[in-house]
């Protein structure tokens, strides 16, 4: 199954993931979950968001920059 996502959608996903990853890092390392009302749940949710959106961010980085520099499958056809 080949899922095609347009460049505009990739840019939007990359931008949203960048914002969420940035906010999550601020929450984890500057605000610290211990300062929030429920520290254990806050830490789990922020790490979950960091991992999930971190993967989306890495995928966006790959698709928007590195995919253009590597030989694509279109040249093989």
Secondary structure, DSSP 8 states (H G I E B T S, - for coil): ------HHHHHHHHHHHHHHHHHHHHIIIII-GGGSSSHHHHHHHHHHHHHHHHHHHHHHHIIIIIHHHS--GGGT-
